[in-house]
Amino acid sequence: MIDRNFKMKIAVELKDFDTYYTLNLACHDLFMKMSGNDQMRKIVTPIKQRLCDFPKRIYIKEWELINCKEHDQIINFIKRGIL
């Protein structure tokens, strides 16, 4: 997970938003899997799949880096046993 988020930051810097998008989806899949909340996954997965049919084509570097920072916070919470 840490590796994916790091690669996302690099992809943003390189303006490789296809890679960023793919890695971001993978991070969210992993967060959901780690939650162990099967009911949430049953609800969120179909919604997420529908949203993925319309991939974002406009990226704002600052927003994407904020997304990475939020992932870092979640990762830190997981490491500390808070989540």
C-alpha positions in Angstrom: 0.0 0.0 0.0 2.8 2.4 0.9 4.5 1.6 -2.4 1.4 2.2 -4.4 0.8 5.6 -2.8 4.5 6.6 -3.4 4.1 5.6 -7.0 1.0 7.7 -7.2 2.9 10.7 -6.1 5.6 10.1 -8.7 2.9 9.6 -11.4 1.4 13.0 -10.5 4.8 14.7 -10.7 5.3 13.0 -14.1 1.8 13.9 -15.2 1.2 10.2 -15.9 -2.4 10.4 -14.8 -3.4 7.0 -16.3 -0.9 5.3 -13.9 -2.1 7.6 -11.1 -5.7 6.6 -11.7 -5.0 2.9 -11.9 -2.9 3.0 -8.6 -5.6 5.1 -6.9 -8.3 2.5 -7.7 -5.9 -0.2 -6.4 -5.4 1.7 -3.1 -9.1 2.1 -2.6 -9.7 -1.6 -3.4 -7.1 -2.5 -0.8 -8.5 -0.2 1.9 -12.0 -1.8 1.4 -10.5 -5.3 1.5 -8.6 -4.5 4.7 -11.7 -3.1 6.3 -13.2 -6.6 6.5 -16.6 -5.0 6.1 -18.2 -7.2 3.5 -21.5 -5.4 3.6 -19.8 -2.1 2.7 -17.9 -3.8 -0.1 -21.2 -5.2 -1.5 -22.7 -1.7 -1.6 -19.6 0.3 -2.7 -18.2 -2.0 -5.3 -21.0 -1.7 -7.9 -21.2 2.1 -7.4 -17.4 2.3 -7.8 -17.5 0.2 -11.0 -20.2 2.5 -12.5 -18.0 5.5 -11.7 -15.0 3.9 -13.3 -16.9 3.7 -16.6 -16.4 7.5 -16.7 -12.7 8.0 -15.9 -11.7 11.4 -14.9 -9.8 13.2 -17.6 -9.1 16.5 -15.9 -6.5 16.3 -13.1 -5.5 19.1 -10.8 -2.1 18.3 -9.4 -2.7 19.9 -6.0 -5.9 17.9 -5.5 -4.3 14.6 -6.5 -1.4 15.3 -4.1 -4.0 16.0 -1.3 -5.5 12.6 -2.1 -2.0 11.0 -1.7 -1.6 12.8 1.6 -5.0 11.5 2.8 -3.8 8.0 1.8 -0.7 8.6 3.9 -2.8 9.5 6.9 -4.9 6.3 6.5 -1.8 4.2 6.2 -0.4 5.8 9.4 -3.6 5.1 11.2 -3.5 1.5 10.1 0.1 1.2 11.2 -0.8 2.6 14.6 -3.7 0.3 15.0 -6.3 3.1 15.0 -8.1 1.7 11.9 
